[in-house]
Amino acid sequence: MSAEKIQFGRTALRGGLVTGGAQAVRMLIQFVSVVVLARLLVPEDFGLVASVSPIVAFVGLFQNLGLQQAVIQRKEIDEAQLNQVFWISTLVGLACTLLVVALSPAVAVFYGDPRMTAITIAAAAPLLLGSLAALPLALLNRHLKFGQLALNDVYAAVVGLVVTAAAAYFGMGYWSLVIGPAASAAIVLLAAWCATRWMPGRPNLRIDRDIISFGANLTGFNLVNFFARNLDNILIGRFSGPVALGYYDRAYKLLLFPLQNITQPLSRVMIPLMSRIQEDKPRFRDIYMRTNWLLAMVTMPGIAALTLAAEPTVSLLFGAQWLPVAPIFAWLGIASLMQPVSSTTGWLFICQGETKTMFRWGVYSSLTTVLSFVVGLQWGAIGVAAAYAVSGYILRVPVLAWLLGRLGPVSAADFLLVQGLFLLSALAAWIGYRLLPEMLTGGSDLLALASAVCLNYGLALLLALALRQPRQVLFDILSKGVGAIRR
């Protein structure tokens, strides 16, 4: 094995371990946040802020026009281009912030609640802060400074939790859910600039056409994908009210946000690394598949366990008053079983410069998702979650597999094999869980959840050991872990 490959592997391993450790801390903090805030605030507080969040998120899609990923993906980029990216990102971020402020009265009219004006204005602050931090963060990522990025994430998570919880404790209600994210964004901005010490030159708004094209297609994908991620909140908030949206929001935060806290930082490691070997197709495919086998082994059995024990999980974490969250949580769990691996397909598009194809896929995915929301809305929040889950397995996953097969080097069979193995283990665990005598749990929510976890991970491990690829990944991790302990 060449010195370059050894160094590449060490960088990937070190980046993965550092990022994984930081994300474990962040997930723990976020888990604590979800539980603590559910006891300090009422469903209406979450519903009010969740009603505004999709609007701010939509405008935020244009925050840096995809230029941050372009800086990371390009093989060569000079100082003049970096300066241009910074000033364009800053100008666009300022414009986005002012647009949200201008829209705030219309938001209040749409929801029929005058409180929405001030909430919307306050929620716009992270947009400007994020645009100022975009280039320093991209430079840290491009130069593989995974440790510093991980520390930034932890700082932001801790500050966000402390500020939000303190504000909620002192009776600030829904305002606490707006103040916390602004404090987190400020910490990220400060930490990123201190770490890079990069300074912009004179304002220059000209930029390379290839960079603009790459960023525009990526922004287009994010734009259409936005509707798949946020229209459910808007529809439920508008037609079912803030209380129903509060229940839906808690189910979503408890299940899907932790997944995003795994895949998003993992993308931070994989995109710059895979971009460097994009022309070595066998190596590119091998790294992608190994990463996804590991990701699926860690996440999919856990999601399946929480889905099986939806009621015990909600009762244990939130209290009996939040039990209406359980059926929503269960359907979102079914939907999210496929998401850890499906979400990594963006690496294949971005690292190979295929953002145009990625945009087209985003259009199809978003249209089918929006259609499922509209169909399910007549049954309320539960119906929206159920329609989203069913449509994913029927309309989106098969098409994505076909598209990946055409793009290469990862085939449709590669993609579906990873998913199928752990879906099979989840199905077997579901059958076993239903057959468990109730006396084994004694009516205890904790024992019921523990039983579901043990069943899912145990069966997933057995199936993983039966196939060569996942078995090899497990043995590699074990041998590296033993070697690290010895050193």
C-alpha positions as CSV (number, residue, x, y, z in Angstrom):
1,M,0.0,0.0,0.0
2,S,1.4,3.4,-1.0
3,A,2.3,6.1,1.6
4,E,-0.3,8.3,0.0
5,K,-3.1,5.8,0.6
6,I,-1.9,5.1,4.2
7,Q,-1.9,8.9,4.9
8,F,-5.3,9.2,3.3
9,G,-6.7,6.4,5.4
10,R,-5.2,7.9,8.6
11,T,-6.7,11.3,7.8
12,A,-10.1,9.7,7.1
13,L,-10.0,7.7,10.3
14,R,-8.8,10.6,12.4
15,G,-11.4,12.9,10.9
16,G,-14.1,10.3,11.4
17,L,-13.2,9.7,15.0
18,V,-13.0,13.4,15.9
19,T,-16.2,14.2,14.1
20,G,-17.9,11.2,15.5
21,G,-16.9,12.1,19.1
22,A,-18.0,15.6,18.7
23,Q,-21.3,14.5,17.2
24,A,-21.9,12.1,20.1
25,V,-21.5,15.0,22.4
26,R,-23.8,17.1,20.3
27,M,-26.4,14.4,20.1
28,L,-26.3,14.0,23.9
29,I,-26.7,17.7,24.3
30,Q,-29.6,17.8,21.8
31,F,-31.2,14.8,23.5
32,V,-31.0,16.6,26.8
33,S,-32.4,19.8,25.2
34,V,-35.4,18.0,23.7
35,V,-36.3,16.4,27.1
36,V,-35.6,19.4,29.2
37,L,-37.4,21.9,27.0
38,A,-40.4,19.6,26.7
39,R,-40.8,20.0,30.5
40,L,-40.2,23.8,30.6
41,L,-42.3,24.8,27.7
42,V,-45.8,23.9,26.3
43,P,-46.7,22.5,22.9
44,E,-47.9,25.9,21.7
45,D,-44.4,27.4,22.2
46,F,-42.8,24.8,20.0
47,G,-45.7,25.2,17.4
48,L,-45.3,29.0,17.2
49,V,-41.6,28.8,16.4
50,A,-41.9,25.8,14.2
51,S,-44.4,27.7,12.1
52,V,-41.8,30.4,11.4
53,S,-38.8,28.1,11.0
54,P,-39.7,26.8,7.4
55,I,-40.0,30.4,6.1
56,V,-36.6,31.4,7.6
57,A,-35.1,28.1,6.3
58,F,-36.5,28.7,2.8
59,V,-34.9,32.1,2.5
60,G,-31.7,30.7,4.0
61,L,-31.4,28.3,1.1
62,F,-30.0,31.3,-0.9
63,Q,-27.7,32.2,1.9
64,N,-24.4,31.4,0.1
65,L,-25.7,30.1,-3.3
66,G,-23.9,26.7,-2.8
67,L,-20.5,28.5,-2.9
68,Q,-19.4,26.9,0.4
69,Q,-19.5,23.4,-1.1
70,A,-17.8,24.7,-4.3
71,V,-14.9,25.9,-2.3
72,I,-14.5,22.5,-0.7
73,Q,-15.0,20.4,-3.9
74,R,-12.7,22.3,-6.3
75,K,-9.2,20.9,-6.8
76,E,-7.7,24.4,-7.1
77,I,-9.0,27.8,-5.9
78,D,-7.0,31.0,-5.6
79,E,-7.1,33.9,-3.1
80,A,-9.0,36.2,-5.5
81,Q,-11.7,33.6,-5.9
82,L,-12.0,33.1,-2.2
83,N,-12.4,36.9,-1.7
84,Q,-15.1,36.9,-4.3
85,V,-17.0,34.0,-2.6
86,F,-16.8,35.8,0.7
87,W,-18.3,39.1,-0.5
88,I,-21.0,37.4,-2.6
89,S,-22.0,35.2,0.4
90,T,-22.1,38.2,2.7
91,L,-24.2,40.3,0.4
92,V,-26.6,37.4,-0.2
93,G,-26.8,36.7,3.5
94,L,-27.7,40.4,4.2
95,A,-30.3,40.4,1.5
96,C,-31.8,37.2,2.9
97,T,-32.0,38.7,6.4
98,L,-33.7,41.9,5.2
99,L,-36.2,39.8,3.1
100,V,-37.3,37.8,6.2
101,V,-37.7,41.0,8.1
102,A,-39.8,42.5,5.3
103,L,-41.9,39.3,5.2
104,S,-42.7,39.3,8.9
105,P,-46.0,41.2,8.7
106,A,-47.2,38.8,6.0
107,V,-46.3,35.8,8.1
108,A,-48.4,37.1,11.0
109,V,-51.4,37.6,8.6
110,F,-51.0,34.1,7.1
111,Y,-51.1,32.4,10.5
112,G,-53.6,34.9,12.0
113,D,-51.3,35.6,15.0
114,P,-49.7,39.0,15.6
115,R,-46.9,37.4,17.7
116,M,-45.5,36.0,14.5
117,T,-44.1,39.4,13.4
118,A,-41.6,39.7,16.2
119,I,-40.8,36.0,16.2
120,T,-40.0,36.1,12.4
121,I,-37.8,39.2,12.8
122,A,-35.8,37.7,15.6
123,A,-35.4,34.3,13.8
124,A,-33.7,36.1,10.9
125,A,-30.5,37.0,12.9
126,P,-28.8,33.6,12.3
127,L,-29.0,34.1,8.5
128,L,-26.6,37.0,8.5
129,L,-24.3,35.4,11.1
130,G,-24.2,32.2,9.0
131,S,-23.3,34.0,5.8
132,L,-20.4,35.7,7.5
133,A,-19.1,32.3,8.8
134,A,-19.6,30.4,5.5
135,L,-16.2,31.0,4.0
136,P,-14.1,30.4,7.1
137,L,-16.0,27.2,7.7
138,A,-15.4,26.1,4.1
139,L,-11.7,26.8,4.4
140,L,-11.5,24.7,7.6
141,N,-13.3,21.9,5.8
142,R,-11.2,22.2,2.7
143,H,-8.0,22.0,4.7
144,L,-9.3,19.0,6.7
145,K,-9.3,20.8,10.0
146,F,-11.9,18.4,11.4
147,G,-10.8,18.8,15.0
148,Q,-11.4,22.6,15.0
149,L,-14.8,22.1,13.2
150,A,-15.8,19.5,15.8
151,L,-14.9,21.9,18.6
152,N,-16.9,24.7,17.0
153,D,-19.9,22.4,16.9
154,V,-19.6,21.4,20.5
155,Y,-19.2,25.1,21.6
156,A,-22.3,26.1,19.6
157,A,-24.4,23.2,21.0
158,V,-23.5,23.9,24.6
159,V,-24.1,27.6,24.4
160,G,-27.4,27.0,22.5
161,L,-28.6,24.6,25.2
162,V,-27.6,26.8,28.1
163,V,-29.1,30.0,26.7
164,T,-32.3,28.3,25.6
165,A,-32.9,26.4,28.8
166,A,-32.0,29.5,30.9
167,A,-34.4,31.6,29.0
168,A,-37.2,29.0,29.2
169,Y,-36.6,28.6,33.0
170,F,-37.0,32.3,33.6
171,G,-40.3,32.3,31.8
172,M,-39.5,33.7,28.4
173,G,-41.6,31.0,26.7
174,Y,-41.3,30.7,22.9
175,W,-38.7,33.5,22.9
176,S,-36.2,31.0,24.4
177,L,-36.5,28.9,21.2
178,V,-35.4,32.0,19.1
179,I,-32.7,33.3,21.4
180,G,-30.8,30.0,21.6
181,P,-30.1,29.5,17.9
182,A,-29.0,33.1,17.5
183,A,-26.4,32.5,20.4
184,S,-25.2,29.3,18.7
185,A,-24.7,31.1,15.3
186,A,-22.7,33.8,17.0
187,I,-20.4,31.3,18.7
188,V,-19.8,29.5,15.3
189,L,-19.0,32.8,13.6
190,L,-16.5,33.8,16.3
191,A,-14.8,30.4,16.5
192,A,-14.5,30.1,12.7
193,W,-12.9,33.5,12.2
194,C,-10.5,33.0,15.1
195,A,-9.5,29.6,13.8
196,T,-8.8,30.6,10.1
197,R,-7.6,34.2,10.7
198,W,-8.4,34.7,7.0
199,M,-9.0,38.3,6.0
200,P,-11.0,39.5,3.0
201,G,-9.7,42.0,0.5
202,R,-11.6,44.7,-1.3
203,P,-15.2,43.8,-2.3
204,N,-15.3,42.0,-5.7
205,L,-18.5,40.4,-7.0
206,R,-17.1,38.7,-10.1
207,I,-16.7,35.0,-9.9
208,D,-15.7,31.9,-12.0
209,R,-18.6,30.6,-14.1
210,D,-17.9,27.0,-13.2
211,I,-18.1,27.8,-9.5
212,I,-21.4,29.7,-10.0
213,S,-22.8,26.8,-12.1
214,F,-21.9,24.2,-9.4
215,G,-23.3,26.3,-6.7
216,A,-26.5,27.2,-8.6
217,N,-27.4,23.6,-9.2
218,L,-26.7,22.7,-5.6
219,T,-28.8,25.6,-4.5
220,G,-31.6,24.5,-6.8
221,F,-31.5,21.0,-5.2
222,N,-31.6,22.5,-1.8
223,L,-34.5,24.7,-2.9
224,V,-36.7,21.9,-4.1
225,N,-35.7,19.7,-1.3
226,F,-36.8,22.4,1.2
227,F,-40.4,21.6,0.4
228,A,-39.9,18.0,1.2
229,R,-38.5,18.9,4.6
230,N,-40.7,21.8,5.6
231,L,-44.0,21.9,3.9
232,D,-45.4,19.5,6.4
233,N,-44.8,22.0,9.2
234,I,-46.6,24.8,7.2
235,L,-49.6,22.6,6.3
236,I,-50.1,21.2,9.8
237,G,-49.6,24.7,11.4
238,R,-52.1,26.3,9.0
239,F,-54.8,23.6,9.0
240,S,-54.4,21.7,12.3
241,G,-53.1,24.5,14.6
242,P,-50.1,25.1,16.7
243,V,-50.8,22.3,19.3
244,A,-50.9,19.6,16.6
245,L,-47.8,21.1,15.1
246,G,-46.2,21.1,18.5
247,Y,-46.7,17.3,18.8
248,Y,-45.4,16.8,15.2
249,D,-42.4,19.0,15.9
250,R,-41.4,17.0,19.0
251,A,-41.7,13.7,17.2
252,Y,-39.6,15.1,14.3
253,K,-36.9,16.6,16.6
254,L,-36.6,13.4,18.7
255,L,-36.0,11.1,15.7
256,L,-34.9,12.9,12.6
257,F,-32.7,15.6,14.0
258,P,-30.3,13.2,15.7
259,L,-30.0,11.5,12.3
260,Q,-29.1,14.8,10.7
261,N,-26.5,15.3,13.4
262,I,-24.8,12.1,12.2
263,T,-25.0,12.5,8.4
264,Q,-24.3,16.2,8.1
265,P,-21.0,16.2,10.0
266,L,-20.0,12.9,8.3
267,S,-20.5,14.8,5.0
268,R,-18.0,17.3,6.3
269,V,-15.4,14.5,6.4
270,M,-16.4,12.6,3.3
271,I,-16.9,15.3,0.7
272,P,-13.4,16.8,0.9
273,L,-11.8,13.4,1.1
274,M,-13.8,11.8,-1.7
275,S,-13.4,14.8,-3.9
276,R,-9.7,14.2,-3.8
277,I,-10.1,10.7,-5.3
278,Q,-13.0,11.3,-7.5
279,E,-11.1,10.0,-10.6
280,D,-10.1,6.7,-8.9
281,K,-13.5,5.0,-9.3
282,P,-12.8,1.6,-7.6
283,R,-11.3,3.4,-4.6
284,F,-14.1,5.9,-4.6
285,R,-16.7,3.2,-4.5
286,D,-14.9,1.2,-1.8
287,I,-14.7,4.1,0.6
288,Y,-18.3,5.0,0.0
289,M,-19.6,1.5,0.6
290,R,-17.5,0.9,3.7
291,T,-18.8,4.1,5.2
292,N,-22.4,3.3,4.5
293,W,-22.2,-0.2,5.9
294,L,-20.8,1.2,9.1
295,L,-23.4,4.0,9.1
296,A,-26.3,1.6,8.5
297,M,-25.1,-0.8,11.2
298,V,-25.0,2.1,13.8
299,T,-28.2,3.9,12.9
300,M,-30.8,1.6,11.3
301,P,-31.2,-0.9,14.2
302,G,-31.5,2.0,16.6
303,I,-34.2,3.7,14.6
304,A,-36.1,0.4,14.3
305,A,-35.9,-0.1,18.1
306,L,-37.3,3.4,18.8
307,T,-40.0,2.8,16.2
308,L,-41.0,-0.5,17.8
309,A,-41.2,1.0,21.3
310,A,-42.7,4.4,20.3
311,E,-45.1,4.7,23.2
312,P,-42.6,3.6,25.9
313,T,-40.0,6.0,24.4
314,V,-42.3,9.0,24.4
315,S,-43.7,8.2,27.8
316,L,-40.2,7.7,29.3
317,L,-38.7,10.9,27.8
318,F,-41.5,13.4,27.7
319,G,-44.1,12.1,30.1
320,A,-47.6,10.7,29.7
321,Q,-49.0,14.1,28.6
322,W,-47.1,13.8,25.4
323,L,-48.4,10.3,24.3
324,P,-50.2,11.8,21.3
325,V,-46.7,12.2,19.8
326,A,-46.2,8.3,19.7
327,P,-48.1,7.4,16.5
328,I,-46.5,10.3,14.7
329,F,-43.1,9.2,16.0
330,A,-43.7,5.6,14.8
331,W,-44.6,6.6,11.3
332,L,-41.6,9.0,11.1
333,G,-39.5,6.1,12.3
334,I,-40.6,3.9,9.5
335,A,-39.8,6.7,7.0
336,S,-36.4,7.4,8.5
337,L,-35.2,3.8,8.4
338,M,-34.0,4.4,4.8
339,Q,-32.7,7.9,5.4
340,P,-29.2,7.5,6.9
341,V,-27.9,5.7,3.7
342,S,-30.1,7.6,1.2
343,S,-28.9,10.9,2.5
344,T,-25.3,10.0,1.7
345,T,-26.0,9.7,-2.0
346,G,-25.5,13.5,-2.1
347,W,-21.8,12.8,-1.7
348,L,-21.8,10.9,-5.0
349,F,-23.3,13.8,-6.8
350,I,-21.3,16.5,-5.2
351,C,-17.9,14.9,-5.2
352,Q,-18.2,14.0,-8.9
353,G,-19.4,17.5,-9.8
354,E,-22.9,16.1,-10.9
355,T,-25.0,18.8,-9.1
356,K,-27.1,19.2,-12.3
357,T,-28.2,15.5,-12.0
358,M,-28.7,16.1,-8.2
359,F,-31.0,19.0,-8.9
360,R,-33.1,16.9,-11.2
361,W,-33.4,14.2,-8.6
362,G,-34.4,16.8,-6.1
363,V,-37.2,18.0,-8.2
364,Y,-38.7,14.6,-8.5
365,S,-38.2,13.7,-4.8
366,S,-39.8,17.0,-3.7
367,L,-42.8,16.7,-5.9
368,T,-43.6,13.2,-4.7
369,T,-43.1,14.2,-1.1
370,V,-45.3,17.3,-1.4
371,L,-48.0,15.1,-3.0
372,S,-47.8,12.7,0.0
373,F,-48.2,15.6,2.5
374,V,-51.3,16.9,0.6
375,V,-52.8,13.4,0.5
376,G,-52.1,12.7,4.2
377,L,-53.2,16.1,5.6
378,Q,-56.9,15.0,5.7
379,W,-55.9,12.7,8.6
380,G,-54.0,15.4,10.5
381,A,-50.3,15.2,11.6
382,I,-50.5,11.3,11.8
383,G,-51.7,11.1,8.2
384,V,-48.9,13.4,7.0
385,A,-46.3,11.2,8.7
386,A,-47.8,8.0,7.4
387,A,-48.2,9.3,3.8
388,Y,-44.6,10.5,3.8
389,A,-43.3,7.0,5.0
390,V,-45.3,5.0,2.5
391,S,-44.4,7.3,-0.5
392,G,-40.7,7.0,0.3
393,Y,-40.6,3.2,-0.1
394,I,-42.8,3.2,-3.2
395,L,-41.9,6.3,-5.1
396,R,-38.5,7.6,-4.1
397,V,-36.1,4.8,-3.0
398,P,-36.5,2.7,-6.2
399,V,-36.0,5.7,-8.4
400,L,-32.9,6.9,-6.5
401,A,-31.4,3.4,-6.8
402,W,-31.9,3.4,-10.6
403,L,-30.4,6.9,-10.9
404,L,-27.3,5.9,-8.9
405,G,-26.8,2.9,-11.1
406,R,-26.7,5.2,-14.1
407,L,-24.3,7.7,-12.4
408,G,-21.8,5.1,-11.0
409,P,-19.5,3.9,-9.7
410,V,-21.9,2.8,-6.9
411,S,-24.6,0.5,-8.4
412,A,-28.3,0.2,-7.6
413,A,-27.6,-3.3,-6.1
414,D,-24.9,-1.8,-3.8
415,F,-27.3,0.8,-2.6
416,L,-30.3,-1.5,-2.1
417,L,-28.2,-4.3,-0.4
418,V,-27.1,-2.0,2.4
419,Q,-30.7,-0.9,3.0
420,G,-32.3,-4.3,2.5
421,L,-30.1,-6.2,5.0
422,F,-31.1,-4.0,7.9
423,L,-34.7,-3.6,6.9
424,L,-34.8,-7.4,7.0
425,S,-33.3,-7.4,10.5
426,A,-35.9,-4.7,11.6
427,L,-38.7,-6.9,10.3
428,A,-37.5,-9.9,12.2
429,A,-37.1,-7.8,15.4
430,W,-40.6,-6.5,15.0
431,I,-42.0,-10.1,14.9
432,G,-39.9,-11.0,17.9
433,Y,-40.9,-8.0,19.9
434,R,-44.6,-8.7,19.3
435,L,-44.1,-12.2,20.6
436,L,-42.4,-11.1,23.8
437,P,-44.5,-11.9,26.8
438,E,-45.5,-8.7,28.7
439,M,-44.2,-10.2,31.9
440,L,-40.7,-9.8,30.7
441,T,-41.0,-6.0,30.7
442,G,-43.3,-5.9,33.7
443,G,-45.1,-2.9,32.2
444,S,-41.8,-0.9,32.5
445,D,-41.2,1.6,29.7
446,L,-37.5,1.3,30.2
447,L,-37.4,-2.5,29.9
448,A,-39.7,-2.4,26.9
449,L,-37.3,0.0,25.2
450,A,-34.2,-2.0,26.2
451,S,-35.8,-5.1,24.8
452,A,-36.4,-3.5,21.5
453,V,-32.8,-2.2,21.3
454,C,-31.3,-5.6,22.2
455,L,-33.5,-7.4,19.6
456,N,-32.7,-5.0,16.8
457,Y,-29.0,-4.7,17.3
458,G,-28.6,-8.4,18.0
459,L,-30.4,-9.5,14.8
460,A,-28.7,-6.8,12.8
461,L,-25.3,-8.1,14.0
462,L,-26.1,-11.7,13.1
463,L,-27.2,-10.7,9.5
464,A,-24.2,-8.4,9.1
465,L,-21.8,-11.3,10.0
466,A,-23.5,-13.5,7.4
467,L,-22.4,-11.2,4.5
468,R,-18.8,-10.7,3.4
469,Q,-18.8,-6.9,3.0
470,P,-20.4,-5.9,6.3
471,R,-18.4,-8.6,8.1
472,Q,-15.2,-7.3,6.7
473,V,-16.1,-3.7,7.8
474,L,-16.8,-5.0,11.3
475,F,-13.5,-6.9,11.5
476,D,-11.6,-3.9,10.2
477,I,-13.1,-1.7,12.9
478,L,-12.3,-4.3,15.5
479,S,-8.7,-4.7,14.4
480,K,-8.1,-0.9,14.3
481,G,-9.7,-0.4,17.7
482,V,-7.4,-3.1,19.2
483,G,-4.4,-1.5,17.5
484,A,-5.3,1.9,18.8
485,I,-5.7,0.5,22.4
486,R,-2.3,-1.2,22.1
487,R,-0.6,2.1,20.9
